[in-house]
């Protein structure tokens, strides 16, 4: 069943990418995002210092921005992927995020890995439910070299905006998640990886399970 | 003595205001008989090459008015039988200089230089192109601010204005080592 979802999702991702998405030059996106992060790094400094960047504050700010983007982006996402229907479980959510969501907005398909939690359909049973998204290619971080000040390599999550986007978007569809980066090639790790953990389904309006 | 082939002795990147942005030196090499790998032979003096690169600046200046199109300045000058300097001027005023040592490396089997003809005009083009690409990559890094490497514009001058990027340095290193006369692309 998982494989069926996978191929269906990737077909849909391709289809939407080809027919329904307005595209811009990747360089415009990369350079714009780069300027944004660099500017944040200049603006947010540690208390009582002039030029020491507070990278934790930069991470938080990027996440906050991403959250605001996610809240709006989800509407666009749902409009373009109309015939998806509801995801019946969190595993499907992961597939759709990777194969449709990332494909639609960034034209990359991160691999879903490190699945943790009860078997499909029984998420209510308790225990943490989480997965990792492994980005082979990260359009945001192309050309980037982190500043060589001895701290950026350990503290800055350059693409943290993506975490915020996921958090914001999923919250709008009644899923409270926690998303964070666990590794980044910019820091010298082997892969760029995000961990997404389901905190809970928000109660006010459970997605109807109709198929 | 064995016949020797040209190799790159030094690569210099000079800023718009003639400030040195980056200098890489490459020792001349000889073949290690045991492993048949190139090993360093003679060391090149940093200050010496800094002066040599500085000496190119006047030539750029002098030729600038007559140069209407193109950025390839070709041979800038030859210091002696071995050392010759070639230059490119980028549109932003950044100058790329490659110093070639005509006897810097052992002859590679089957390479064009084995005929002893020296360098042809376009021989350095791939190296300059690769260097320009490396410089463009550096500029696209959002954390690299060109103005901070400009003596007239830098706000807080903390010593050196040189390029510190490890990726750029590594790439220049690679270009300097990879080049040989007649290489199609680097």
Interface residues (C-beta under 8 A of the other chain):
Chain A: X27 X30 X31 X33 X34 X35 X37 X38 X41 X51 X142 X143 X144 X145 X146 X147 X148
Chain B: X137 X140 X141 X142 X143 X144 X145 X156 X164 X165 X166 X167
